[in-house]
Amino acid sequence: MNGGEIDRIPVNQLMQRYGLVKSAVYKRLNDLGIDPQKVGNKSYVNAEQLRLLDDLHQFIKSGGTMPEFLESRGIQPAQNLSSGDSSGLSKVQPDMINLVSAIAAQFANRLQPPPDPLAYYQKLEDAARNGWLMRTSEIADLLDLSISEMQYYGDRFSEAGFTFTKSGYRAGGEIAWKVSKERS
């Protein structure tokens, strides 16, 4: 895509874009068989899906109906849409696509080396040696702790052969921790 095109748009912006309530937007997504991509706690539609939604919106504004639009685009509903209650489209992918996806996932898993269970020691060693101040979230991630668990430890605690001491704040307001290696 060129720099001027949208590559994705949050689903929550579609209500304003089309002047519709949330349920109507989700009905259109469902009727078109569009499954928004979830990134974090937001859902997005890609540029191709957005074009399809835009085309549908223009079609309906000009007096068309959802079943007519689906027929004009060759989108085959699984059952008759005349009731108006449901789109009737199946969200299940064809068996061949599911099979190819499963095979690709298996190959991808085999190509990735297993994670090194001791890698976090190297990261802590580097932080201690270089005098780096680490964020609470970084330490929580390395030690497989929740941030709320770390709050119970107070200003200083030891774990995995390292001592962690509160040392001010990092950008964004997170507590900064000095990492030092325990000596015997």
N, C-alpha and C positions, 0 to 999 in steps of 0.2 A: 504494500500500500504506500501511497505517497504520503508526505508529511501532513497534508491537509485533510486526510480522511480519518474517521473515527475507527479505532480498532476494537473497542468495546465500550459499552455504556452500562452503568449500574441499572438494574431492573427498577429500583425505586425512583428513577428519573423518568421512567416510561409513563407514569400516571400523568405527570405534568406535560410531557411531550404530546400525548394524545388527548388530554382532557378527560381522562377516565378514572374511575375508582380502582383501587388495588385489585379487587376481585375480578373486574372486567379485564384488566391487563393479564392476570394469571389465566383467565379463561382463554384468551387469545393465544397465549404461550402454549397452553395445553392443547388447544384445537390444532395448532400448527405443528405440534410435536416438538416444540423447542424446550430443551432442558437447559436452563441457564447454568453457566459455569460458576461454581462457588469458589471465592478467593477470600479467605479469612471469614468474616461474618457478612460479607456482601456477595450478592449474586449479580452476574454480568451476562449480557448477550453480546455476541461478536458482531462484526460489521455485516456479515452475510445475513445473520438472523435479524438484525436491525432493518436491513433493506426489505426483507420479507414482511416484517411487521409494518413498515412504512407503506409498502404496497397494499397490504391488507387494509390499513387505515384509510388510504385514499379510495380503495375499492368500496368500502362500506360507506364512506362519506358521499360517494357518487350514487348511492342507492343499492349497491350490491349486498349480498348476504354471505355469511361464512361458508355455507355449503357451496354456493356458486363460485366463490374464490378458490376453495379447495379443488373443485372440479376443474376450474380454468388452469390451475397449476399442476394438475395431475397428482395431487395428494389424495390418496385413497383412504377414506375413513374405514374403520373396521366394521361399523354398523351404520344404519340410516340416521342422518342428522335431522330428520324432519321433526322430531319431538322438541328440539331446541334445548333440551336439558343437558345434553352431553355432546361433546364433539365426536365421540365414538372412535377417535384415533387411538391406536395402540401405541403405547410408549415403549413396547418391547422391540428391541432391535432384531433384525432378521438373524436366524441361526448362524449363517455363514459369518456375519460380522462378529457375533459373540465368540465363535470358534477362533477366528483370526486374532481377536483381542486377547483371548486366553493364552494362545500360543505365544504371542508377542510378549505378554507379561511374564511368562515362564522364562523366555530367553533373556529378557531384561534382568530378571532376578539372578540368573546364572552368571551374567556378565559383570555384575557388581560384586566386588570383594566384600566379605563380611566385615562389619565394623570392628575396629580394634578396641577391645574392652579396656585397654590400658591407655588409650590415647589422651584421656583427660589428665593423666599424670604429667604428660609432657607439656600440656598447656599450662598447668599449674606451676610446673618447674620453670618454664619460660617466664611466667609472670613474676615469680619470686626472684629469679636471677636478674631480670631487667628492671625490677622495681615498678612494674605496671600496676596501676590502680584499676581494679575490675569492678564492673557494675554488679549489683545484687542479682539481676536477672542472668548475667553470664555465669556467676558462681552457682546459682540455683540450677541452671541447665547442666553445668559440668558435673555437679554432685548429685544430680537427679533428685533435687529437693524442690518443694514449692516455695515461692517467695514468702508466703505466710509462715512456713516452718522456720525460715531463716530469721524472721522477726523475733522468734522466741529465744534465739541464741544470745541476744544482747549485743554488746559492743565488741566482743572477742569470742572466738570459738576455734576448736581444732577439729580437723576431719582429714582422713586419708593421709596423715603425716604432714599436714600443712596447718599453719595458724592463719586465721583470717581476722584482721583488725579493722574496724571502721575508721576511715580516714577522709571524711568530708563527703562531698557530693560530686557527681558527674553531671554532664549536660543532660537535661531532661529531668533533673531532680532525683535521679536514682542515687542511692548511697554508694559511695566508693569504698572498696575494701583493699587493704594492703595484704598481699599474700607473702608469707614467709615460710620457709621450710623448717620444721622442727628438728632440732639437733639433739642427739642422745648424749 
